[in-house]
Amino acid sequence: MPLALSFIFIGFFIWIAENIATFLGAWQYPNQQDVWSWVHLGKISSWFLLVIISFVIVAQLKHLKESRAGRKKNGEAKKIAI
């Protein structure tokens, strides 16, 4: 399965979970105050983007951790002020 397609599926299932949560009253959007309605289909793109950004951040942090571990193993570790 292509990676982009899997991200779309993840976004879709999060959107389904969001609809279930709003139906059960976990929160409401302004258009759902009087009567429940589906969350706009356009929100899938927001969830899709969130999934991509999350994967990129985790991959970068993993790469950073591995590079620091490699330097530490070689005795080249430097203190980084945060």
C-alpha positions as CSV (number, residue, x, y, z in Angstrom):
1,M,0.0,0.0,0.0
2,P,1.4,3.4,-0.9
3,L,2.3,5.6,2.1
4,A,0.1,8.5,1.0
5,L,-2.9,6.2,0.8
6,S,-2.3,4.9,4.3
7,F,-2.2,8.5,5.6
8,I,-5.5,9.2,3.9
9,F,-7.0,6.1,5.5
10,I,-5.7,7.1,8.9
11,G,-7.2,10.6,8.4
12,F,-10.5,9.1,7.3
13,F,-10.7,6.8,10.4
14,I,-9.9,9.8,12.7
15,W,-12.7,11.7,11.0
16,I,-15.1,8.8,11.7
17,A,-14.0,8.8,15.3
18,E,-14.5,12.5,15.5
19,N,-18.1,12.0,14.2
20,I,-18.7,9.4,16.8
21,A,-17.4,11.6,19.5
22,T,-19.5,14.6,18.5
23,F,-22.6,12.3,18.2
24,L,-22.0,11.1,21.8
25,G,-21.6,14.6,23.0
26,A,-17.8,14.8,23.8
27,W,-17.8,18.2,22.1
28,Q,-19.9,20.2,19.7
29,Y,-19.1,22.4,16.7
30,P,-21.2,25.6,16.2
31,N,-23.3,24.0,13.5
32,Q,-24.1,21.1,15.8
33,Q,-25.7,23.1,18.7
34,D,-29.3,22.7,17.6
35,V,-29.1,19.3,15.9
36,W,-26.3,16.9,15.4
37,S,-24.8,16.7,11.9
38,W,-21.8,15.2,10.2
39,V,-18.5,16.9,10.7
40,H,-17.6,18.5,7.4
41,L,-15.8,16.1,5.0
42,G,-13.1,18.7,4.5
43,K,-11.8,18.0,8.0
44,I,-10.2,14.7,6.6
45,S,-7.5,16.9,4.9
46,S,-6.7,18.4,8.3
47,W,-6.3,15.0,9.9
48,F,-4.3,13.9,6.9
49,L,-1.9,16.8,7.4
50,L,-1.7,16.1,11.1
51,V,-0.7,12.5,10.4
52,I,2.0,13.6,7.9
53,I,3.5,16.2,10.3
54,S,3.4,13.7,13.2
55,F,5.3,11.1,11.1
56,V,7.9,13.7,10.0
57,I,8.5,15.0,13.6
58,V,8.9,11.4,14.9
59,A,11.3,10.5,12.1
60,Q,13.4,13.6,12.7
61,L,13.5,13.0,16.4
62,K,14.5,9.4,15.9
63,H,17.3,10.5,13.4
64,L,18.5,13.1,15.9
65,K,18.5,10.6,18.8
66,E,20.5,8.0,16.7
67,S,23.1,10.6,15.6
68,R,23.5,11.8,19.2
69,A,23.9,8.2,20.4
70,G,26.5,7.6,17.6
71,R,28.5,10.6,18.7
72,K,28.3,9.7,22.3
73,K,29.5,6.2,21.5
74,N,32.5,7.7,19.7
75,G,33.3,10.1,22.5
76,E,32.3,13.1,20.4
77,A,29.3,14.2,22.5
78,K,28.8,17.9,23.0
79,K,26.6,19.6,25.5
80,I,23.8,21.6,23.8
81,A,22.3,24.5,25.7
82,I,18.6,24.7,25.3
